[in-house]
Amino acid sequence: MYRHLKGISCLPVVFFALSYLYASPAESARILGYFATPSKSHIIVHCALADALAHAGHDVTVIASGPNVRQQAQYRYIELEKMGAHPLMSTDMVNKRQPFWRRFGSLLVSIARSANETQQNMRVQEFLQQHGAGDIDLLLFGYFMNDFQLGLAGHFRCPIVLSFMIQPIYAVNRYVGNPSEPAYVPGIFGYLVQPMSFLGRVKNMIVALIEEHVVQPMLEYQTRKFYE
Ligand SMILES: *[C@@H]1O[C@H](CO)[C@@H](O)[C@H](O)[C@H]1NC(C)=O
């Protein structure tokens, strides 16, 4: 009888010992979602991703160019005061009478201006001063031709993941050494889908050349301004 009771009293100890040995440890990362883009529709996609990570148990903080688009989200949101109007709404973007390169040029200017405005924001500057190496485990970066801000991963000395709404563009492929393979991978500017016909491939090849030799230098021109 006594032996029987003794067996019961040590059950919790056995239980805890076994759960310590067999339960898989849960790991939670400190993630910063940084979405400096003038496009609200992009922010909606990035914030959904950040929220899913927060739901999965990660410690997620979000900085974005505008008000929080997911009020019920589980991430921490750093609300920026005094953000300008979304310049993508400006008419020169939809003004089809202008040639593509001019519209694209003003798009790049808008993107760079908005990204810079977000980064210069007082609350973002405060956050960057208070958080450095070792404070963030992963930077979830909303990419939209705001290449100069990729350096934020260097500030936090952490890995970076790019969130983008479409397939990688030439600039991103180049960073990671990914060949663009225009012979069978439709580029973003050609509006083609797989499988491509022979003429489709020819068109895709031409568009890929334009992306490499016209779009990329334009992007680099805008990016370089932030290093001067
Ligand atoms: C970025 O913003 C700061 C502060 O508003 C400004 O001084 C700087 O010239 C801007 N950089 C570029 C390249 O426009």
The ligand as an SDF file (V2000), in Angstrom:
LIG
                    3D

 14 14  0  0  0  0  0  0  0  0999 V2000
   16.7090   62.3790  -47.4720 C   0  0  0  0  0  0  0  0  0  0  0  0
   16.0110   63.1780  -46.5340 O   0  0  0  0  0  0  0  0  0  0  0  0
   16.8420   64.1250  -45.8390 C   0  0  0  0  0  0  0  0  0  0  0  0
   16.0000   64.7810  -44.7650 C   0  0  0  0  0  0  0  0  0  0  0  0
   14.7750   65.2160  -45.2410 O   0  0  0  0  0  0  0  0  0  0  0  0
   17.4140   65.1160  -46.8150 C   0  0  0  0  0  0  0  0  0  0  0  0
   18.2550   66.0270  -46.1570 O   0  0  0  0  0  0  0  0  0  0  0  0
   18.2090   64.3460  -47.8780 C   0  0  0  0  0  0  0  0  0  0  0  0
   18.6740   65.2190  -48.8560 O   0  0  0  0  0  0  0  0  0  0  0  0
   17.3470   63.2600  -48.5160 C   0  0  0  0  0  0  0  0  0  0  0  0
   18.1730   62.4650  -49.4150 N   0  0  0  0  0  0  0  0  0  0  0  0
   17.9830   62.4140  -50.7270 C   0  0  0  0  0  0  0  0  0  0  0  0
   18.9990   61.6670  -51.4980 C   0  0  0  0  0  0  0  0  0  0  0  0
   17.0380   62.9280  -51.2710 O   0  0  0  0  0  0  0  0  0  0  0  0
  1  2  1  0
  1 10  1  0
  2  3  1  0
  3  4  1  0
  3  6  1  0
  4  5  1  0
  6  7  1  0
  6  8  1  0
  8  9  1  0
  8 10  1  0
 10 11  1  0
 11 12  1  0
 12 13  1  0
 12 14  2  0
M  END
$$$$
